[in-house]
Amino acid sequence: MFIFNTATTANGFLADSHDSLEWLFQVKSEAPDMEPFTRTVSVFVMGSSTYEWLLNTENMLKHPEKWTGFFGERPSYVFTSRDLPAPPGADVRFLNSSVPEALPTITETAGHGTVWVMGGGDLVGQFLDAGALDRIIMTLAPAFLDSGKPLLPRTVYPNRLTLKGARTVGQFVEITYDVVGSSPGA
């Protein structure tokens, strides 16, 4: 199953125009517990901006234990056309291909586990376009930005989404939709 699980501003931005998540860190509230979800994940997928943000924000090249603390020994695929460094000992696999071309490799690596498509929004849209996005879990934060990186820069009509659940956690609202017309485990 391919799942996009992310935090977003109330008006649908993942990051500000400088790729910063500072708006999210300003929320003084209990956040949803990610542990039950992350236990199901066997593969992580992200774009280069998300990857570089993680490396830089947590200084993971100098502190690879931070990478391992979050990702464990599970593989991470990074879509990029550039040569990027990887934290020592991390199972980071770089892909310079389209999502449809990479799907067989990612699916095989995931086995029966969940693929967490972490972002960015355009990469998630490419998985949607390829029929390989099964679920969207978005955690709305009490923040609005006047510009930034959009949650999902695609037109997705209501007939493509089925509400599976919604809950509040502190100042956040977590909403889960199944994507209609996807090919589970594509």
Buried (B, 14 or more C-beta within 10 A) or exposed (E): BBBBBBBBBEEBBBBBEEBBBEBBEEBEEEBBEBEEBBEEBBBBBBBBBBBBBBBEEBEBBEEBEBBBEBBEEBBBBBBBEEEEEBBEEBBBBBBEEEBBEBBEBBBEBBEEBBBBBBBBBBBBBBBBEBBBBBBBBBBBBBBEBEEBBBBBEBEBEEEBBEEEEEEEEEBBBBBBBBBEEBEEBB
